[in-house]
Amino acid sequence: MPEKFTKPGTANVSAADRAKLSGLLKHYAGMPHPFSTCVRDQIKHGLSKDHAERRCAVIKDLIVGNTNWRKGNQ
């Protein structure tokens, strides 16, 4: 069953997708600031800042389990 998120810009992720992402999720979950660290890493690997922020937001959504940490579209 896909994950359900309430805010626009989130992704529905299946259990199989989560299994593929488990390494990234574990890596960033252990960081004190997973979103900032993820964005910095993704930019270092050649992504634009906007693309990195969107990708890392979904990763943090999966780590936290909801989108309540997002402050933008409240």
Legacy VTK file of the C-alpha trace (Angstrom):
# vtk DataFile Version 3.0
C-alpha trace
ASCII
DATASET POLYDATA
POINTS 74 float
0.000 0.000 0.000
1.482 3.403 -0.968
2.314 6.014 1.624
-0.282 8.793 1.853
0.888 12.356 2.262
-1.402 15.339 2.597
0.579 18.158 1.017
1.303 18.832 -2.650
4.804 17.994 -3.787
4.925 14.742 -1.877
5.347 11.306 -3.410
3.378 8.120 -2.999
6.007 5.511 -2.272
5.394 1.765 -2.352
6.946 -0.722 0.039
9.267 -1.869 -2.754
10.404 1.727 -3.334
11.002 2.147 0.401
13.148 -0.987 0.408
15.289 0.451 -2.396
15.642 3.725 -0.493
16.384 2.108 2.878
20.121 2.821 2.674
19.539 6.531 2.050
16.856 6.712 4.712
19.115 5.107 7.332
22.037 7.335 6.329
20.148 10.608 6.592
18.027 9.542 9.595
21.212 9.358 11.657
22.144 12.961 10.864
21.250 15.825 13.218
19.831 17.822 10.253
18.863 15.287 7.580
17.228 17.750 5.166
20.134 20.209 5.088
22.704 17.440 4.841
20.796 15.765 2.022
20.457 19.020 0.047
24.157 19.749 0.436
25.068 16.231 -0.742
22.693 16.340 -3.707
24.000 19.738 -4.877
27.527 18.379 -4.561
26.487 15.580 -6.946
25.266 18.042 -9.580
21.570 18.626 -8.889
20.105 22.114 -8.928
19.143 23.531 -5.528
15.416 23.329 -6.326
15.616 19.712 -7.497
17.744 18.742 -4.485
15.256 20.363 -2.082
12.296 18.531 -3.655
14.117 15.184 -3.573
15.315 15.628 0.005
11.871 16.750 1.183
10.434 13.398 0.094
13.300 11.563 1.798
12.664 13.447 5.037
8.898 12.834 4.682
9.670 9.113 4.637
12.029 9.361 7.618
9.579 11.366 9.742
6.481 9.549 8.479
4.472 12.689 7.746
4.788 16.160 6.230
4.158 18.160 9.415
7.806 19.270 9.542
7.306 21.338 6.369
6.608 24.978 7.142
5.907 26.425 3.668
2.320 25.617 2.669
0.519 25.677 6.004
LINES 1 75
74 0 1 2 3 4 5 6 7 8 9 10 11 12 13 14 15 16 17 18 19 20 21 22 23 24 25 26 27 28 29 30 31 32 33 34 35 36 37 38 39 40 41 42 43 44 45 46 47 48 49 50 51 52 53 54 55 56 57 58 59 60 61 62 63 64 65 66 67 68 69 70 71 72 73
